[in-house]
Amino acid sequence: MQTALNNDQAVQPWYTHRWPWFLMLGPFLVVLAGTFTGWLAYSRPDALVVGDYYKQGSAINRDLRRDRTAADLQLHLSLRYDPAAGKLSGVLDGSRLAPGGKILIRLVHSTLPEKDILREAQPDSRGNFTVDLAMLEMARWQIVVEDQANNWRLTGIWAWPKQQAIELKADTALTPA
């Protein structure tokens, strides 16, 4: 007995059908995505990893002393940013703060160290100051304000532009009772 095949039912090679290609598409996309992820990991090193963690850890104790000094001086800082004028203005207040002396204002970007900003300000006799500051990027900034001699510091988190102004106060829990 012979079976005759119609022209419609002629055997076609596998590569002319859609289903094999459709089934191979998934693994191909996974290999492609894995290659891209590997390239990203290799070409963009993580900027948040600290190389010398021991020195960073030992510096924490010095920073705590500076925080305690700020609490002893009862320091309080109010900052406001005016993007139209490109100015960052503030008031540094403390019941035992000696007038004069420059302060350093450091705005640390949450993920990109190359976008960190450092400004120097000279408060007047009442603690008021203003510094030029170009347009801030929308980010969650860490703020560190310290005196030039590194005796005290105030720190805080500023979610710009959600917060137009920020208040920094010394942590009174650090002062010895």
Helices and strands as residue ranges (DSSP letters): G 14-16, H 18-43, H 53-72, E 75-82, E 87-94, E 103-108, G 113-115, E 117-121, E 128-132, E 139-147, E 153-160, E 165-169, G 172-174
